[in-house]
Amino acid sequence: MIRIALLVLALSAAPALADECGDAVRDYNAIISKMTDAMDQFRTCFADSKGMDDCAVSFNKLRLAYGQFTSIVSFYSKQCETKR
């Protein structure tokens, strides 16, 4: 879980430039927002549950968002030339 959070934070620190690769950039930037929201919801549930909520709904949202994230990162890396 922490690895996902660190990966999202690292990637969100350098958002892609829209003029480089269009749709891939839009999707990439959108999934960063979606992952952040899903992580926040799961973190809140986890912190507030006090052992009474397994947070399955918020974890499922996070899992689904992560699946989308991996697909979008793959698409982005194929469509966008990174400048080093």
Phi and psi restraints in degrees (value plus and minus 20) as a CYANA .aco file:
   2 ILE   PHI     -85.8   -45.8
   2 ILE   PSI     -56.4   -16.4
   3 ARG   PHI     -80.7   -40.7
   3 ARG   PSI     -59.8   -19.8
   4 ILE   PHI     -82.3   -42.3
   4 ILE   PSI     -66.1   -26.1
   5 ALA   PHI     -81.2   -41.2
   5 ALA   PSI     -63.4   -23.4
   6 LEU   PHI     -85.9   -45.9
   6 LEU   PSI     -58.9   -18.9
   7 LEU   PHI     -84.1   -44.1
   7 LEU   PSI     -64.9   -24.9
   8 VAL   PHI     -83.7   -43.7
   8 VAL   PSI     -63.1   -23.1
   9 LEU   PHI     -83.6   -43.6
   9 LEU   PSI     -60.7   -20.7
  10 ALA   PHI     -84.7   -44.7
  10 ALA   PSI     -62.6   -22.6
  11 LEU   PHI     -92.5   -52.5
  11 LEU   PSI     -53.6   -13.6
  12 SER   PHI     -93.4   -53.4
  12 SER   PSI     -36.4     3.6
  13 ALA   PHI     -90.6   -50.6
  13 ALA   PSI     -38.9     1.1
  14 ALA   PHI    -153.1  -113.1
  14 ALA   PSI      51.9    91.9
  15 PRO   PHI     -81.5   -41.5
  15 PRO   PSI     125.9   165.9
  16 ALA   PHI     -88.6   -48.6
  16 ALA   PSI     133.6   173.6
  17 LEU   PHI    -107.2   -67.2
  17 LEU   PSI     110.0   150.0
  18 ALA   PHI     -83.3   -43.3
  18 ALA   PSI     -47.9    -7.9
  19 ASP   PHI     -98.7   -58.7
  19 ASP   PSI     -24.9    15.1
  20 GLU   PHI    -108.5   -68.5
  20 GLU   PSI     -60.2   -20.2
  21 CYS   PHI    -176.4  -136.4
  21 CYS   PSI      13.9    53.9
  22 GLY   PHI      24.1    64.1
  22 GLY   PSI    -130.0   -90.0
  23 ASP   PHI     -80.1   -40.1
  23 ASP   PSI     -58.2   -18.2
  24 ALA   PHI     -82.0   -42.0
  24 ALA   PSI     -58.4   -18.4
  25 VAL   PHI     -86.4   -46.4
  25 VAL   PSI     -66.2   -26.2
  26 ARG   PHI     -78.6   -38.6
  26 ARG   PSI     -67.2   -27.2
  27 ASP   PHI     -84.5   -44.5
  27 ASP   PSI     -61.8   -21.8
  28 TYR   PHI     -80.8   -40.8
  28 TYR   PSI     -70.1   -30.1
  29 ASN   PHI     -84.6   -44.6
  29 ASN   PSI     -55.3   -15.3
  30 ALA   PHI     -87.4   -47.4
  30 ALA   PSI     -60.1   -20.1
  31 ILE   PHI     -91.0   -51.0
  31 ILE   PSI     -50.0   -10.0
  32 ILE   PHI     -80.0   -40.0
  32 ILE   PSI     -64.5   -24.5
  33 SER   PHI     -84.7   -44.7
  33 SER   PSI     -63.1   -23.1
  34 LYS   PHI     -85.2   -45.2
  34 LYS   PSI     -61.9   -21.9
  35 MET   PHI     -84.1   -44.1
  35 MET   PSI     -61.7   -21.7
  36 THR   PHI     -82.0   -42.0
  36 THR   PSI     -64.8   -24.8
  37 ASP   PHI     -82.0   -42.0
  37 ASP   PSI     -64.5   -24.5
  38 ALA   PHI     -84.6   -44.6
  38 ALA   PSI     -60.2   -20.2
  39 MET   PHI     -85.3   -45.3
  39 MET   PSI     -61.1   -21.1
  40 ASP   PHI     -82.0   -42.0
  40 ASP   PSI     -63.2   -23.2
  41 GLN   PHI     -83.0   -43.0
  41 GLN   PSI     -64.3   -24.3
  42 PHE   PHI     -85.8   -45.8
  42 PHE   PSI     -64.4   -24.4
  43 ARG   PHI     -79.6   -39.6
  43 ARG   PSI     -62.6   -22.6
  44 THR   PHI     -84.0   -44.0
  44 THR   PSI     -66.2   -26.2
  45 CYS   PHI     -80.4   -40.4
  45 CYS   PSI     -67.8   -27.8
  46 PHE   PHI     -79.1   -39.1
  46 PHE   PSI     -64.5   -24.5
  47 ALA   PHI     -89.4   -49.4
  47 ALA   PSI     -54.7   -14.7
  48 ASP   PHI    -110.7   -70.7
  48 ASP   PSI     -30.5     9.5
  49 SER   PHI     -89.5   -49.5
  49 SER   PSI     -52.1   -12.1
  50 LYS   PHI      28.7    68.7
  50 LYS   PSI      16.5    56.5
  51 GLY   PHI      57.8    97.8
  51 GLY   PSI     -13.2    26.8
  52 MET   PHI    -124.2   -84.2
  52 MET   PSI     -28.1    11.9
  53 ASP   PHI    -156.0  -116.0
  53 ASP   PSI     108.1   148.1
  54 ASP   PHI    -102.8   -62.8
  54 ASP   PSI     -22.8    17.2
  55 CYS   PHI      39.3    79.3
  55 CYS   PSI       8.3    48.3
  56 ALA   PHI     -80.9   -40.9
  56 ALA   PSI     -59.7   -19.7
  57 VAL   PHI     -85.1   -45.1
  57 VAL   PSI     -68.3   -28.3
  58 SER   PHI     -89.7   -49.7
  58 SER   PSI     -53.6   -13.6
  59 PHE   PHI     -87.2   -47.2
  59 PHE   PSI     -59.2   -19.2
  60 ASN   PHI     -82.5   -42.5
  60 ASN   PSI     -61.0   -21.0
  61 LYS   PHI     -80.9   -40.9
  61 LYS   PSI     -61.1   -21.1
  62 LEU   PHI     -85.9   -45.9
  62 LEU   PSI     -63.2   -23.2
  63 ARG   PHI     -81.6   -41.6
  63 ARG   PSI     -64.3   -24.3
  64 LEU   PHI     -84.5   -44.5
  64 LEU   PSI     -62.6   -22.6
  65 ALA   PHI     -83.2   -43.2
  65 ALA   PSI     -58.3   -18.3
  66 TYR   PHI     -86.3   -46.3
  66 TYR   PSI     -58.3   -18.3
  67 GLY   PHI     -80.2   -40.2
  67 GLY   PSI     -62.8   -22.8
  68 GLN   PHI     -85.4   -45.4
  68 GLN   PSI     -60.2   -20.2
  69 PHE   PHI     -77.5   -37.5
  69 PHE   PSI     -68.3   -28.3
  70 THR   PHI     -83.1   -43.1
  70 THR   PSI     -58.4   -18.4
  71 SER   PHI     -85.5   -45.5
  71 SER   PSI     -64.2   -24.2
  72 ILE   PHI     -87.9   -47.9
  72 ILE   PSI     -59.8   -19.8
  73 VAL   PHI     -81.8   -41.8
  73 VAL   PSI     -61.2   -21.2
  74 SER   PHI     -82.3   -42.3
  74 SER   PSI     -67.3   -27.3
  75 PHE   PHI     -81.7   -41.7
  75 PHE   PSI     -65.8   -25.8
  76 TYR   PHI     -79.3   -39.3
  76 TYR   PSI     -66.4   -26.4
  77 SER   PHI     -86.3   -46.3
  77 SER   PSI     -47.5    -7.5
  78 LYS   PHI     -99.0   -59.0
  78 LYS   PSI     -53.3   -13.3
  79 GLN   PHI    -111.8   -71.8
  79 GLN   PSI     -43.8    -3.8
  80 CYS   PHI    -135.1   -95.1
  80 CYS   PSI     109.5   149.5
  81 GLU   PHI    -102.6   -62.6
  81 GLU   PSI     104.9   144.9
  82 THR   PHI    -109.5   -69.5
  82 THR   PSI     115.9   155.9
  83 LYS   PHI    -118.2   -78.2
  83 LYS   PSI     108.3   148.3
